[in-house]
């Protein structure tokens, strides 16, 4: 799931991550020579500037086109898929220490509160200005035409599995190469012989990584990515 959520964005090139904004750095204090003395009258504070909402300056026609593009590429489901993934991670973690009879109620409470704390709609809304900065209106319209075509819909359908299988193949190749290099180094570093798996121990990993089991696919999620 995590792979599907984040890898698709890089392949489709339709946005950047709107979920991890770096905090603004703390401003340094003024040098002591320029600070107000305790007896002087402090200057009146200027009203705090209200940051402009990205949607306030976004052309309504372009915003509608962006949201339509996100719908047809199913990237608008990123929030739902992220929530599902996080819920699964929490369940797996808590199942290690929590009574199995208590876990279902715990997860129901967590999922309800998490949905209120991080609504899926907020993720979609955060993605809109990312698309706005990355693409012109004409480019958005061109992407819509492509993804509404039979080829575009085929890309949305099959690309998640293509990327997942490609990553699995690349990982297996790199792991096998790394093991071979370490085995060659074991004459120079004898301690490696006690660490490295033998060929008979490596075979199950090859079978597991070489042919990934197909996953049940509710909806591929092209989205701003990892």
C-alpha positions in Angstrom: 0.0 0.0 0.0 2.7 2.5 1.0 4.6 1.8 -2.3 1.4 2.3 -4.3 0.6 5.6 -2.7 4.0 7.2 -3.1 5.7 5.6 -6.2 2.9 6.4 -8.6 3.5 10.2 -8.3 7.0 10.0 -9.6 6.0 7.9 -12.6 3.1 10.1 -13.6 4.8 13.4 -12.7 1.6 15.1 -11.6 2.5 16.8 -8.4 4.7 17.1 -5.3 4.2 16.3 -1.7 1.8 18.7 0.1 1.9 16.7 3.3 5.3 17.6 4.7 5.8 21.3 5.0 9.0 22.4 6.7 8.4 24.6 9.6 9.4 28.2 9.3 12.8 28.8 10.9 13.0 30.9 14.1 14.0 34.4 13.4 17.2 35.5 15.3 16.8 38.0 18.0 17.9 41.5 17.4 21.4 42.5 18.7 21.5 43.8 22.2 22.5 47.3 21.1 19.2 47.6 19.1 16.9 46.2 21.8 14.5 48.5 23.6 15.4 49.4 27.1 13.1 48.3 29.9 12.1 51.9 30.6 11.3 52.9 27.1 7.8 52.7 25.8 7.4 49.6 23.6 6.3 50.3 20.0 2.8 49.5 19.0 2.6 46.0 17.6 1.6 45.7 14.0 -1.4 43.4 13.3 -0.2 39.9 12.5 -0.3 39.2 8.8 -2.9 36.6 7.8 -1.4 34.2 5.3 -3.3 34.2 2.0 -5.3 31.1 1.3 -4.0 29.3 -1.8 -7.6 28.7 -2.9 -8.3 32.5 -2.6 -6.1 33.3 -5.6 -6.7 30.2 -7.6 -8.8 30.6 -10.8 -12.0 28.7 -10.2 -11.9 27.1 -13.7 -8.4 25.9 -13.1 -9.3 24.5 -9.6 -12.2 22.6 -11.1 -9.9 21.2 -13.8 -7.4 20.1 -11.2 -10.0 18.4 -9.1 -11.3 16.6 -12.2 -7.8 15.5 -13.0 -7.4 14.2 -9.5 -10.6 12.3 -9.7 -9.9 10.5 -13.0 -6.4 9.6 -11.9 -7.8 8.6 -8.5 -5.2 10.7 -6.7 -8.1 12.2 -4.8 -8.2 9.0 -2.9 -4.8 9.6 -1.4 -6.3 10.7 1.9 -8.4 7.5 2.2 -5.5 5.2 1.3 -3.1 6.9 3.7 -5.7 6.6 6.5 -6.1 2.9 5.7 -2.4 2.3 5.7 -1.8 4.2 9.0 -4.7 2.3 10.6 -3.1 -1.0 9.5 0.2 0.0 11.0 -1.4 1.0 14.3 -3.3 -2.3 14.4 -0.1 -4.4 13.8 1.8 -2.5 16.4 -0.9 -2.6 19.1 -1.7 -6.3 18.4 1.8 -7.1 19.8 0.9 -5.8 23.3 -2.9 -5.5 23.5 -5.5 -8.1 24.5 -7.1 -9.5 21.2 -10.5 -9.0 22.8 -9.7 -5.3 23.4 -8.1 -4.5 20.1 -11.2 -4.2 17.9 -12.8 -1.6 20.2 -9.5 0.2 20.5 -9.2 0.4 16.7 -12.8 1.6 16.2 -12.1 4.4 18.6 -8.7 5.2 17.0 -10.2 5.2 13.4 -13.1 7.5 14.4 -10.8 10.0 16.2 -8.2 9.9 13.4 -10.9 10.6 10.8 -11.9 13.7 12.7 -8.3 14.8 13.3 -7.1 14.2 9.7 -10.1 14.3 7.3 -9.4 12.8 3.9 -10.8 15.9 2.3 -8.0 18.0 3.8 -5.4 16.0 1.9 -7.2 16.6 -1.4 -7.5 20.3 -0.6 -3.8 20.5 0.2 -2.9 18.9 -3.1 -4.8 21.4 -5.2 -2.3 24.3 -4.8 0.5 21.9 -5.5 -1.0 21.1 -8.9 -1.6 24.8 -9.4 2.0 25.7 -8.9 3.3 22.8 -11.0 1.0 23.1 -14.1 -0.6 25.8 -16.2 -4.3 25.6 -17.0 -3.5 24.3 -20.5 -1.2 21.6 -19.1 -3.9 20.5 -16.7 -6.4 20.3 -19.6 -3.9 18.3 -21.6 -3.4 15.8 -18.7 -7.2 15.5 -18.4 -7.5 14.7 -22.1 -4.8 12.0 -21.8 -6.2 10.4 -18.6 -9.7 10.3 -20.1 -8.3 8.4 -23.1 -8.3 4.6 -23.2 -4.5 4.7 -22.8 -4.6 7.0 -19.9 -7.2 4.9 -18.1 -5.0 1.8 -18.8 -2.0 3.6 -17.2 -4.0 4.4 -14.1 -5.1 0.7 -13.9 -1.8 -1.1 -14.4 1.0 1.2 -13.4 0.8 0.5 -9.7 1.5 -3.2 -10.2 4.2 -2.5 -12.8 6.0 -0.3 -10.4 5.6 -2.7 -7.5 6.9 -5.6 -9.5 9.8 -3.5 -10.8 10.8 -2.5 -7.4 10.7 -6.1 -6.1 12.9 -7.2 -9.0 15.4 -4.4 -8.4 15.5 -5.1 -4.6 16.2 -8.8 -5.2 19.0 -8.1 -7.7 20.7 -5.6 -5.3 20.3 -8.0 -2.3 21.8 -10.9 -4.3 24.7 -8.8 -5.5 25.3 -7.5 -1.9 25.4 -11.0 -0.6 27.8 -12.2 -3.3 30.1 -9.2 -2.5 30.0 -10.0 1.2 30.8 -13.7 0.6 33.8 -12.7 -1.5 35.0 -10.5 1.4 34.6 -13.3 4.0 38.2 -14.5 3.4 39.4 -11.1 4.4 36.8 -10.7 7.2 36.1 -14.2 8.7 33.4 -12.9 11.0 31.2 -12.6 8.0 30.9 -16.3 7.8 29.0 -16.4 11.0 26.6 -13.7 9.8 25.8 -14.4 6.2 23.1 -16.9 5.2 24.1 -20.0 3.3 22.6 -20.8 -0.1 20.0 -23.0 1.4 18.9 -20.2 3.7 18.7 -17.7 0.9 16.4 -19.7 -1.4 13.1 -18.9 0.4 13.9 -15.2 0.2 14.5 -15.5 -3.5 11.1 -17.2 -4.0 9.4 -14.6 -1.8 11.0 -11.6 -3.6 11.1 -13.0 -7.1 7.3 -13.5 -7.6 5.3 -11.0 -5.5 1.8 -12.1 -4.7 -0.8 -10.1 -6.5 -2.6 -7.7 -4.2 -6.3 -7.0 -4.1 -6.6 -3.7 -5.9 -9.5 -1.5 -4.9 -8.2 1.5 -6.8 -4.8 2.5 -8.0 -3.8 5.8 -6.6 -1.6 8.1 -8.8 -0.7 10.8 -6.3 1.9 13.3 -5.3 4.6 11.1 -4.2 7.5 9.9 -2.2 
